[in-house]
Amino acid sequence: MLILTTTIANGQGDDVAGETVPRNVPPPVLFDELNYDLPELADVKTAVDAGDEQAAKAALLEHFRTRESVNHPTPRDNPDTRKGDALLEGRYDFYNGDTLYWGPDVEDIEWYRVPMDVDWPTFDHEIGRGTYVLWLSRAYLYTGDDKYVHRLVDMMLEFIKDCPVEDGRAMPRINNMDGYAVKLIGREALATEGHPAMYWTLMAAMRRTQQWASFFYSCVTSEAVTPDALATILTSLIEHERFITDATSTIKRGNHGTRNAAAVLEIASLFPELRERDEWADRGTEDLLRRYNWVGTGDFAFYYPDGASEEISVEVGRGDYGTLLQAIAWIEALGREVPDQLRQIQEKNIQYYAWLSFPTELSWRAERNRAGLGLPGREDIDWIESGGTVGTMPEQASWPLQSGEPSWAGTYFMRSDWTAEATALRVRFGPIQYKYSMGGLGDVGEHGVHLIPHMYHHPSRGPFRAYGDRSFAGDGRSENTISVDGFGQSKYGRVRYITEPLDNPWVTTPVLDYVRGSYHFDPEQVDINHTRAVLFVKPDYFVILDQLDGEGEHDFRMKYQLHDVTAFYPAGPGVIVAPAREDLDLSIITGQDEPKEGWHLVSAIAAEPAPALIYQWREAAPARVETLIRPIAPGAEADLDFAREVDGDTVRLTVYIGDRTDVITIGAGGDVTVMRYDADGELVATGEVDGQ
């Protein structure tokens, strides 16, 4: 096996405080690292004092086997041990369908090499983070068969021998070291020579310690765990933890940092046997307070005043919230008082994510008996998080809660009411976002994740990379927005982090919700400014108001990619998509290969055909178009009709739904009024937006 320790360590230059992890740290000596104040380690101490190391190791193993929290095998009928069985044969079956075959013996494992037919980020996520510990220990607990632990112990000892922690200390500290490895030596060299960066991302090392911690709870009862094996693995766990605590300050932003701080606290909590646990707990809490803090209070601070995190994607941000809850639990398990700062961040953050919950999430939580959080005085959050089973229904349904309130992440949520059948829409007018599911880019509007979705997945390879990649690969026309002269919205002019709240106008009233944002195309491609407003006429439909300003004639292309209507739920809800102009050419494209069009991504490498509505026209700027979008309940009729009138710079839409009539007037400056009439022609409701 090729080990690159010397080459890498010597090639990194001097240690730099806050940028690199100190090297040449003496390895831990296990029996100098134990907390002999614990009565449970009395037999270990007696053996150590007598100079009998083998007896000390045996006593230590017996201690871990008799801990109250240890898990014992509980054999099941027809247990699913497929992943564990594959590992016994020297094969790793990845979750994405890739298969890596090492050979029958652990000595055949080439830890740092990623074959060309294996996705390298998946390699890092699964093997680097030690997921094999999960599959083999689970197979043992399901069957009681020691063969799984024999293989696991052999793999862990082989890893400790072949991949010393010093390899990690030799790396520069960046979040995605696997990407660094590919850029440094190239993909083919990664397959033939290998590189330690694949296993020494800080995230990989942290996740590995969590898996190894589970080993001490799930596998120590097996006869395959010898005193020598346990001592070696525990020593490596200590060395890993020192590496992670030394590296916490080198990751400046993102969920890698928050998760590392929480993991430091977890190991400190789970291993009172280790002498350094209080020091680790201090370091983890200190780092946690730097990260779970308001933007502007320091380089590591992670949260905006409205509770949104810098991750911005709702799904990744909820992951950071879950990490905060875990960290709080570890602090409490350590017998320490939780700092008020963490409680404040918790409340503001969960309020933000609670209001961004889709209606279907409410019923999902209720069906699974989700509990409220019990935050003092926040029965409204309890109601949302429990799916309405406890607490008090909130008074406001949309987010932000009040008109004129600023948004930092640029995520706006329009909701008709707090029932599971409510009409709702998430709109994205924010900075560039993280790449995870349903996050979107900050393109000008994301229309209804369930019916007209933004790209759900982030393909890193395969035929759909250019079509669906949200790192701006491809032409940008896969997004649900308007492209001009063949140019989609790109990363031109976008930012990831912001220092001031966005100034998008936001109005929420009992009659309507309204938000507006703009995107200016790259002038070297096309000098056009696209302003998109979304008007929610409560309780049941939306009007998308697009204006394109510039000079000269242009070819415009507007896209709405459907999803749930046909692709997954043919008997489920439908949707009306109706541009108010009659001069647009409509193409409905489903499952087209060249160029890619009409697909809904179901994974990073796969998609299912789903109709894309493509509207095209040529016009001199400025250009305006209004599009009505109305979800239709399963089995319901499309009860909607409308008319469009243009009077100079004013557009008037008359919308007929059932026995009511809505008259929507849109001025050139963005002024909007909604007037609702009943079947008798009586004015029953009005709403107004000041476009300025």
WOPEMO-V492524 format. One record per residue. RES is the residue in three letters. SS is DSSP state (2 for helix, 1 for strand, 0 for the rest). PHI is phi in whole degrees, -180 to 180 (* if undefined). Layout:
RES|SS|PHI / RES|SS|PHI
//
This chain:
MET|0|* / LEU|0|-87 / ILE|0|-113 / LEU|0|-105 / THR|2|-55 / THR|2|-65 / THR|2|-60 / ILE|2|-67 / ALA|2|-63 / ASN|2|-75 / GLY|0|-93 / GLN|0|-98 / GLY|0|80 / ASP|0|-77 / ASP|0|-67 / VAL|0|-124 / ALA|0|-58 / GLY|0|83 / GLU|0|-122 / THR|1|-121 / VAL|0|-98 / PRO|0|-53 / ARG|0|-104 / ASN|0|56 / VAL|0|-84 / PRO|0|-58 / PRO|0|-68 / PRO|0|-70 / VAL|0|-106 / LEU|2|-51 / PHE|2|-80 / ASP|2|-92 / GLU|0|-105 / LEU|1|-93 / ASN|0|-94 / TYR|0|-78 / ASP|0|-73 / LEU|0|-74 / PRO|2|-59 / GLU|2|-65 / LEU|2|-100 / ALA|2|-61 / ASP|2|-68 / VAL|2|-65 / LYS|2|-64 / THR|2|-59 / ALA|2|-68 / VAL|2|-64 / ASP|2|-63 / ALA|0|-84 / GLY|0|76 / ASP|0|-101 / GLU|2|-66 / GLN|2|-65 / ALA|2|-67 / ALA|2|-65 / LYS|2|-63 / ALA|2|-64 / ALA|2|-67 / LEU|2|-66 / LEU|2|-62 / GLU|2|-62 / HIS|2|-60 / PHE|2|-65 / ARG|2|-71 / THR|0|-104 / ARG|0|-64 / GLU|0|-61 / SER|0|-86 / VAL|0|-68 / ASN|0|-93 / HIS|0|-113 / PRO|0|-57 / THR|0|-130 / PRO|0|-55 / ARG|0|-112 / ASP|0|-77 / ASN|0|51 / PRO|0|-68 / ASP|0|-88 / THR|0|-117 / ARG|2|-60 / LYS|2|-68 / GLY|2|-66 / ASP|2|-64 / ALA|2|-62 / LEU|2|-66 / LEU|2|-64 / GLU|0|-92 / GLY|0|83 / ARG|1|-122 / TYR|1|-115 / ASP|1|-96 / PHE|0|-76 / TYR|0|-65 / ASN|0|-90 / GLY|0|101 / ASP|0|-69 / THR|1|-131 / LEU|1|-116 / TYR|1|-112 / TRP|0|-87 / GLY|0|126 / PRO|0|-70 / ASP|0|-112 / VAL|2|-65 / GLU|2|-64 / ASP|2|-81 / ILE|0|-68 / GLU|0|-108 / TRP|0|-56 / TYR|0|-90 / ARG|0|-97 / VAL|0|-115 / PRO|0|-55 / MET|0|-63 / ASP|0|-89 / VAL|0|-116 / ASP|0|-68 / TRP|2|-67 / PRO|2|-65 / THR|2|-67 / PHE|2|-56 / ASP|2|-63 / HIS|2|-66 / GLU|2|-91 / ILE|2|-85 / GLY|2|-59 / ARG|0|-90 / GLY|0|75 / THR|2|-67 / TYR|2|-60 / VAL|2|-61 / LEU|2|-62 / TRP|2|-69 / LEU|2|-75 / SER|2|-69 / ARG|2|-66 / ALA|2|-62 / TYR|2|-66 / LEU|2|-65 / TYR|2|-78 / THR|2|-123 / GLY|0|78 / ASP|0|-87 / ASP|0|-67 / LYS|2|-61 / TYR|2|-69 / VAL|2|-74 / HIS|2|-56 / ARG|2|-65 / LEU|2|-65 / VAL|2|-61 / ASP|2|-61 / MET|2|-67 / MET|2|-65 / LEU|2|-68 / GLU|2|-66 / PHE|2|-62 / ILE|2|-59 / LYS|2|-73 / ASP|2|-87 / CYS|0|-127 / PRO|0|-64 / VAL|2|-58 / GLU|2|-60 / ASP|2|-59 / GLY|2|-72 / ARG|2|-67 / ALA|0|-80 / MET|0|-82 / PRO|1|-68 / ARG|0|-95 / ILE|0|-131 / ASN|0|-59 / ASN|0|-107 / MET|2|-67 / ASP|2|-62 / GLY|2|-63 / TYR|2|-61 / ALA|2|-62 / VAL|2|-64 / LYS|2|-68 / LEU|2|-73 / ILE|2|-119 / GLY|0|91 / ARG|2|-66 / GLU|2|-67 / ALA|2|-66 / LEU|2|-63 / ALA|2|-80 / THR|2|-98 / GLU|0|-104 / GLY|0|83 / HIS|0|-156 / PRO|2|-61 / ALA|2|-57 / MET|2|-62 / TYR|0|-114 / TRP|0|-119 / THR|0|-60 / LEU|2|-64 / MET|2|-64 / ALA|2|-64 / ALA|2|-63 / MET|2|-67 / ARG|2|-62 / ARG|2|-64 / THR|2|-64 / GLN|2|-66 / GLN|2|-65 / TRP|2|-67 / ALA|2|-60 / SER|2|-66 / PHE|2|-57 / PHE|2|-72 / TYR|2|-104 / SER|2|-110 / CYS|0|-121 / VAL|0|-68 / THR|0|-76 / SER|0|-76 / GLU|0|-67 / ALA|0|-70 / VAL|0|-89 / THR|0|-91 / PRO|2|-57 / ASP|2|-65 / ALA|2|-64 / LEU|2|-62 / ALA|2|-63 / THR|2|-66 / ILE|2|-68 / LEU|2|-65 / THR|2|-62 / SER|2|-66 / LEU|2|-62 / ILE|2|-62 / GLU|2|-65 / HIS|2|-59 / GLU|2|-65 / ARG|2|-65 / PHE|2|-60 / ILE|2|-67 / THR|2|-66 / ASP|2|-69 / ALA|2|-101 / THR|2|-57 / SER|2|-79 / THR|2|-91 / ILE|0|-98 / LYS|0|-82 / ARG|0|-136 / GLY|0|93 / ASN|2|-70 / HIS|2|-60 / GLY|2|-69 / THR|2|-64 / ARG|2|-70 / ASN|2|-65 / ALA|2|-61 / ALA|2|-67 / ALA|2|-67 / VAL|2|-59 / LEU|2|-66 / GLU|2|-62 / ILE|2|-64 / ALA|2|-60 / SER|2|-71 / LEU|2|-81 / PHE|0|-127 / PRO|0|-65 / GLU|0|-69 / LEU|1|-96 / ARG|0|-63 / GLU|0|-88 / ARG|2|-58 / ASP|2|-67 / GLU|2|-65 / TRP|2|-63 / ALA|2|-63 / ASP|2|-62 / ARG|2|-64 / GLY|2|-64 / THR|2|-67 / GLU|2|-59 / ASP|2|-69 / LEU|2|-62 / LEU|2|-68 / ARG|2|-69 / ARG|2|-87 / TYR|0|-84 / ASN|0|-150 / TRP|1|-79 / VAL|0|-52 / GLY|0|104 / THR|0|-91 / GLY|0|169 / ASP|0|-65 / PHE|0|-97 / ALA|0|-58 / PHE|0|-124 / TYR|1|-122 / TYR|0|-86 / PRO|0|-61 / ASP|0|-88 / GLY|0|99 / ALA|0|-73 / SER|1|-96 / GLU|0|-66 / GLU|0|-64 / ILE|0|69 / SER|0|-57 / VAL|2|-59 / GLU|2|-69 / VAL|2|-68 / GLY|2|-63 / ARG|2|-64 / GLY|2|-63 / ASP|2|-66 / TYR|2|-65 / GLY|2|-61 / THR|2|-63 / LEU|2|-61 / LEU|2|-61 / GLN|2|-62 / ALA|2|-62 / ILE|2|-60 / ALA|2|-64 / TRP|2|-69 / ILE|2|-61 / GLU|2|-65 / ALA|2|-65 / LEU|0|-77 / GLY|0|79 / ARG|0|-105 / GLU|0|-83 / VAL|0|-74 / PRO|0|-60 / ASP|2|-58 / GLN|2|-57 / LEU|2|-68 / ARG|2|-66 / GLN|2|-65 / ILE|2|-63 / GLN|2|-57 / GLU|2|-66 / LYS|2|-67 / ASN|2|-68 / ILE|2|-73 / GLN|2|-61 / TYR|2|-59 / TYR|2|-73 / ALA|2|-62 / TRP|2|-71 / LEU|0|-91 / SER|0|-75 / PHE|0|-73 / PRO|2|-54 / THR|2|-64 / GLU|2|-66 / LEU|2|-64 / SER|2|-68 / TRP|2|-60 / ARG|2|-68 / ALA|2|-63 / GLU|2|-64 / ARG|0|-103 / ASN|0|55 / ARG|0|-65 / ALA|0|-97 / GLY|0|-74 / LEU|0|-89 / GLY|0|71 / LEU|0|-69 / PRO|0|-56 / GLY|0|75 / ARG|0|-117 / GLU|2|-66 / ASP|2|-67 / ILE|2|-67 / ASP|2|-56 / TRP|2|-63 / ILE|2|-69 / GLU|2|-70 / SER|0|-97 / GLY|0|73 / GLY|0|87 / THR|0|-89 / VAL|0|-138 / GLY|0|83 / THR|0|-128 / MET|0|-60 / PRO|0|-64 / GLU|0|-77 / GLN|0|-100 / ALA|0|-102 / SER|0|-101 / TRP|1|-130 / PRO|0|-60 / LEU|0|-73 / GLN|0|-129 / SER|0|-60 / GLY|0|82 / GLU|0|-68 / PRO|0|-74 / SER|1|-121 / TRP|0|-94 / ALA|0|-78 / GLY|0|77 / THR|1|-103 / TYR|1|-120 / PHE|1|-127 / MET|1|-109 / ARG|1|-141 / SER|0|-78 / ASP|0|-166 / TRP|0|-101 / THR|0|-92 / ALA|0|-71 / GLU|0|-102 / ALA|0|-64 / THR|0|-85 / ALA|1|-148 / LEU|1|-151 / ARG|1|-100 / VAL|1|-117 / ARG|1|-111 / PHE|0|-125 / GLY|0|-108 / PRO|0|-66 / ILE|0|-58 / GLN|0|-114 / TYR|0|-65 / LYS|0|-95 / TYR|0|-88 / SER|0|-55 / MET|0|65 / GLY|0|-81 / GLY|0|79 / LEU|0|-106 / GLY|0|-80 / ASP|0|-70 / VAL|0|-79 / GLY|0|109 / GLU|0|-120 / HIS|0|-107 / GLY|0|67 / VAL|0|-56 / HIS|0|-83 / LEU|0|-110 / ILE|0|-126 / PRO|0|-84 / HIS|0|-77 / MET|0|-58 / TYR|0|-77 / HIS|0|-119 / HIS|0|-123 / PRO|0|-67 / SER|0|-101 / ARG|0|-161 / GLY|0|86 / PRO|0|-69 / PHE|0|-104 / ARG|2|-59 / ALA|2|-69 / TYR|2|-73 / GLY|2|-118 / ASP|0|-72 / ARG|0|-96 / SER|0|-94 / PHE|0|70 / ALA|0|-76 / GLY|0|80 / ASP|0|-95 / GLY|0|78 / ARG|0|-89 / SER|0|-79 / GLU|0|-83 / ASN|0|-83 / THR|0|-153 / ILE|1|-113 / SER|1|-108 / VAL|1|-130 / ASP|0|53 / GLY|0|86 / PHE|1|-102 / GLY|0|-88 / GLN|0|-73 / SER|0|-115 / LYS|0|-85 / TYR|0|-58 / GLY|0|77 / ARG|0|-91 / VAL|0|-130 / ARG|0|-92 / TYR|0|-118 / ILE|0|-127 / THR|0|-114 / GLU|0|-133 / PRO|0|-66 / LEU|1|-70 / ASP|0|-105 / ASN|0|-64 / PRO|0|-61 / TRP|1|-135 / VAL|1|-133 / THR|1|-134 / THR|0|-139 / PRO|0|-62 / VAL|0|-98 / LEU|1|-151 / ASP|1|-121 / TYR|1|-152 / VAL|1|-145 / ARG|1|-141 / GLY|1|-145 / SER|1|-135 / TYR|1|-139 / HIS|1|-104 / PHE|0|-65 / ASP|0|-63 / PRO|0|-59 / GLU|0|-72 / GLN|0|-100 / VAL|0|-159 / ASP|0|-92 / ILE|0|-131 / ASN|1|-108 / HIS|1|-107 / THR|1|-109 / ARG|1|-123 / ALA|1|-113 / VAL|1|-119 / LEU|1|-110 / PHE|1|-100 / VAL|1|-93 / LYS|0|-73 / PRO|0|-107 / ASP|0|-141 / TYR|1|-153 / PHE|1|-123 / VAL|1|-124 / ILE|1|-94 / LEU|1|-110 / ASP|1|-109 / GLN|1|-132 / LEU|1|-120 / ASP|1|-109 / GLY|0|166 / GLU|0|-131 / GLY|0|81 / GLU|1|-84 / HIS|1|-145 / ASP|1|-94 / PHE|1|-109 / ARG|1|-136 / MET|1|-112 / LYS|1|-125 / TYR|1|-133 / GLN|1|-93 / LEU|0|-83 / HIS|0|-141 / ASP|2|-62 / VAL|2|-59 / THR|2|-128 / ALA|2|-69 / PHE|2|-118 / TYR|0|-129 / PRO|0|-61 / ALA|0|-99 / GLY|0|-92 / PRO|0|-67 / GLY|1|-116 / VAL|1|-152 / ILE|1|-96 / VAL|1|-122 / ALA|1|-138 / PRO|1|-61 / ALA|0|-78 / ARG|0|-86 / GLU|0|-98 / ASP|0|-99 / LEU|0|-95 / ASP|1|-88 / LEU|1|-103 / SER|1|-121 / ILE|1|-108 / ILE|1|-117 / THR|0|-131 / GLY|0|66 / GLN|1|-81 / ASP|0|-95 / GLU|0|-129 / PRO|0|-75 / LYS|0|-60 / GLU|1|-164 / GLY|0|80 / TRP|1|-132 / HIS|1|-114 / LEU|1|-74 / VAL|0|-107 / SER|0|-159 / ALA|0|-71 / ILE|0|-130 / ALA|0|-135 / ALA|1|-147 / GLU|1|-120 / PRO|1|-61 / ALA|0|-152 / PRO|0|-66 / ALA|1|-108 / LEU|1|-94 / ILE|1|-114 / TYR|1|-107 / GLN|1|-131 / TRP|1|-162 / ARG|1|-119 / GLU|1|-163 / ALA|1|-80 / ALA|0|-71 / PRO|0|-77 / ALA|1|-126 / ARG|1|-134 / VAL|1|-150 / GLU|1|-116 / THR|1|-130 / LEU|1|-91 / ILE|1|-128 / ARG|1|-136 / PRO|1|-67 / ILE|1|-121 / ALA|0|-65 / PRO|0|-54 / GLY|0|83 / ALA|0|-84 / GLU|0|-88 / ALA|0|-79 / ASP|0|-87 / LEU|0|-156 / ASP|1|-146 / PHE|1|-159 / ALA|1|-136 / ARG|1|-121 / GLU|1|-128 / VAL|1|-119 / ASP|1|-130 / GLY|0|66 / ASP|0|-92 / THR|1|-110 / VAL|1|-113 / ARG|1|-120 / LEU|1|-107 / THR|1|-110 / VAL|1|-112 / TYR|1|-112 / ILE|1|-132 / GLY|0|59 / ASP|0|-101 / ARG|1|-118 / THR|1|-132 / ASP|1|-110 / VAL|1|-110 / ILE|1|-112 / THR|1|-113 / ILE|1|-121 / GLY|0|-88 / ALA|0|-63 / GLY|0|-83 / GLY|0|98 / ASP|0|-65 / VAL|1|-135 / THR|1|-128 / VAL|1|-123 / MET|1|-125 / ARG|1|-109 / TYR|1|-120 / ASP|0|-85 / ALA|0|-62 / ASP|0|-92 / GLY|0|82 / GLU|0|-83 / LEU|1|-71 / VAL|1|-114 / ALA|1|-161 / THR|1|-138 / GLY|1|-145 / GLU|1|-146 / VAL|1|-126 / ASP|0|-86 / GLY|0|-62 / GLN|0|-80
//
